[in-house]
Amino acid sequence: MNTKLKIAAGLAFSALAFTASAQKSYTQGTATYALKTQMGDAESKIYFTPDSAVSVTQQGPALIKVLTNNKNTYVAILVDVPVASIKKAAVLTPDEIEQGIAAAPKFAFTPSTETKVINGYSCKKVDVKDTKSGSSYVAWVTNDVTMPTNMLTKYFVGAGGTPVQFTTIQQGQALDVTLKSVTDEKAPTGSFGIPAGFEKISLDDLKAMSGR
């Protein structure tokens, strides 16, 4: 092998080594997302384990938590509004969970060669089409990190990477999401349960509270 080939090979192996070392797999930790909602901008933290996740989002005076498991058999929504002395928890019935699954979008993905860096993650562009509604979106996904899917990313299995900047659908509404960071931070104690003092209500009652 001549000198030029040796140098080229060395650079190639160095690049592969750097890529491998840059990738990190999380099975438990915290993902922080920036959200653009109809009620304005918000930040959501999702604490995850291999089998469960809880999202924590502050929207105005309300702290909203959504508890789920990775089997899609359990969903609980907690609303805590201290200024109004409101503590409500709605645990979805199996029928309500099935209705939610049936109403979910069906995304198809077409990868592209376009790339960019978002919040330090090397991303590639993926064209997204909801084959149910016909709506089209753009997602940017990365292979720098892997982690379990959650309530924001669950429709992106098959996108070719971890979603970093994307549009998802929640309760029939488009939601723009950007991953800010992923860390090893564990959920605070008690995060995956319904604390004492929360009144159990139905999902319909919860929707009525929010004006839906």
HELIX and SHEET records of a PDB file:
HELIX    1   1 THR A    3  ALA A   22  1                                  20    
HELIX    2   2 PRO A   82  ALA A   84  5                                   3    
HELIX    3   3 PRO A   94  ALA A  102  1                                   9    
HELIX    4   4 LYS A  154  PHE A  156  5                                   3    
HELIX    5   5 LEU A  203  MET A  209  1                                   7    
SHEET    1   A 2 LYS A  24  SER A  25  0                                        
SHEET    2   A 2 VAL A 145  THR A 146  1                                        
SHEET    1   B12 PHE A 107  ILE A 118  0                                        
SHEET    2   B12 TYR A 121  ASP A 130 -1                                        
SHEET    3   B12 SER A 136  THR A 142 -1                                        
SHEET    4   B12 THR A 162  GLN A 170 -1                                        
SHEET    5   B12 GLN A 173  THR A 183 -1                                        
SHEET    6   B12 GLY A  29  THR A  37 -1                                        
SHEET    7   B12 GLY A  40  PHE A  48 -1                                        
SHEET    8   B12 SER A  52  GLN A  59 -1                                        
SHEET    9   B12 ALA A  62  ASN A  69 -1                                        
SHEET   10   B12 VAL A  75  VAL A  81 -1                                        
SHEET   11   B12 ILE A  86  VAL A  91 -1                                        
SHEET   12   B12 GLU A 199  ILE A 201  1                                        
END                                                                             
